[in-house]
Amino acid sequence: MTPDLAIETRALRKVFGDVTAVQGLTLQVARGEVFGFLGPNGAGKTTSIKMLLGLIAPTAGEAWLLGRPLGDRGVRARVGFLPEHFRFHDWLTAGEFLDLHGELYGMPRDRRRTRIPELLELVGLTAFRAKALRTFSKGMLQRIGLAQALLNDPELVVLDEPTSGLDPVGRRLVRDIIRDLKARGTTVLLNSHLLSEVEITCDRAVFIKHGAVVQVSPLGTLIDGDTSVTIRTGPLPDGLAASLHRWARDVRVDGTELRLTVADETALPAITRHLVEHGVDVYAVRPHKLSLEDLFLQILGTEGSL
């Protein structure tokens, strides 16, 4: 256990019968960090989240939240959670729903009276306080769920697909809320299939495949540091593409185009000279910075989907 970590796991594992959903999950998430959870469908992301929150028990391994072992009741009161598939009490009004969850947290009545209006204003639902949840659109339910996740001023917020039902305005609202949480020192664990949202909001991300960690990466360093390049050429002699690995990685030939990744654009003149010296006509060189989608495909490949 490391006290300055919000989340720490060591070889966390979950087996359902003959299926291993999570194998050997080892993570460290710093306090105050916005951390992305990425992987194709079936990679074990939601199962991992359920283990961290004490909703299911691990088969093996260890984990700590906010410095305490999994299942600690005191820690649960300091965590906010918005599940991907929520089932809210649709006969309650928005105000009644938040008040119920405030009672479940053990919040005093006076605190609930001040906190609930603050959150309804934050998620843009003040005018709908007295409306039953059954009348809410999916996007409105997503917003009230986010308000519920923030009700207890949590130290750790776990968001499982928080923007799935939202329009662009709603997605921006969620991004702004996450930035505000980070500014206040709150840790956010974000699982989202919208890579653009993760790219904008997260400090680091873990890439998971087949229930195991493939890579943990600081997003800013990776996205800013690598350049994807497309070079339109004439026919390439056998073996010439492989010889470019001295300057580049992920080299592949796609018809008349040569695609590769370089850590520094200063390698491009050397690559171009090398091609010309070997008799290859070079018609165009098009560099562009890697997106998180590019990184996802590089690290995890094309198998499965988000």
Secondary structure as GFF3:
##gff-version 3
##sequence-region A 1 306
A	DSSP	beta_strand	5	16	.	.	.	ID=ss1
A	DSSP	beta_strand	19	30	.	.	.	ID=ss2
A	DSSP	beta_strand	34	38	.	.	.	ID=ss3
A	DSSP	alpha_helix	45	52	.	.	.	ID=ss4
A	DSSP	beta_strand	60	65	.	.	.	ID=ss5
A	DSSP	beta_strand	68	69	.	.	.	ID=ss6
A	DSSP	alpha_helix	73	76	.	.	.	ID=ss7
A	DSSP	beta_strand	79	82	.	.	.	ID=ss8
A	DSSP	alpha_helix	94	104	.	.	.	ID=ss9
A	DSSP	alpha_helix	109	122	.	.	.	ID=ss10
A	DSSP	three_ten_helix	126	128	.	.	.	ID=ss11
A	DSSP	three_ten_helix	133	135	.	.	.	ID=ss12
A	DSSP	alpha_helix	138	150	.	.	.	ID=ss13
A	DSSP	beta_strand	156	160	.	.	.	ID=ss14
A	DSSP	alpha_helix	168	183	.	.	.	ID=ss15
A	DSSP	beta_strand	187	191	.	.	.	ID=ss16
A	DSSP	alpha_helix	195	201	.	.	.	ID=ss17
A	DSSP	beta_strand	204	209	.	.	.	ID=ss18
A	DSSP	beta_strand	212	218	.	.	.	ID=ss19
A	DSSP	alpha_helix	219	225	.	.	.	ID=ss20
A	DSSP	beta_strand	227	233	.	.	.	ID=ss21
A	DSSP	three_ten_helix	242	246	.	.	.	ID=ss22
A	DSSP	beta_strand	249	254	.	.	.	ID=ss23
A	DSSP	beta_strand	257	262	.	.	.	ID=ss24
A	DSSP	three_ten_helix	265	267	.	.	.	ID=ss25
A	DSSP	alpha_helix	268	277	.	.	.	ID=ss26
A	DSSP	beta_strand	282	289	.	.	.	ID=ss27
A	DSSP	alpha_helix	292	300	.	.	.	ID=ss28
###
